[in-house]
Amino acid sequence: MAKVAAFRSKLSGTGVHHNDNRCTVGNNIETYNRVTGTGGLPLCKTCKDL
């Protein structure tokens, strides 16, 4: 497992948060668009499956 602190995109429309650094969806979020925390959003399906 490669769990990390929860993060999400600050751009609207993504609707999920991430918590695994192996997630390709989460890794596509540019660092300047990342916000720490879940924001009350559900966990990304890719992170869930990892």
RAQUIRA-V805260 format. One record per pair of residues at least 24 apart in sequence whose ideal C-beta (glycine too) atoms are under 8 Angstrom apart, sorted by the first residue. I is the first residue (numbers start at 0). J is the second residue. Records with the same first field share a line. If there is no record, write none. Layout:
# RAQUIRA-V805260
I = J + J
This chain:
# RAQUIRA-V805260
0 = 49
1 = 49
4 = 35
5 = 35 + 36 + 37
6 = 33 + 34 + 35 + 36
7 = 33 + 34 + 36 + 37 + 38 + 40
8 = 32 + 33 + 34
9 = 33 + 34
13 = 40
14 = 40 + 41
15 = 40 + 41 + 42 + 43 + 44
16 = 40 + 41 + 42 + 43
17 = 42 + 43 + 45 + 46
18 = 42 + 46
19 = 45 + 46 + 49
21 = 49
22 = 46 + 49
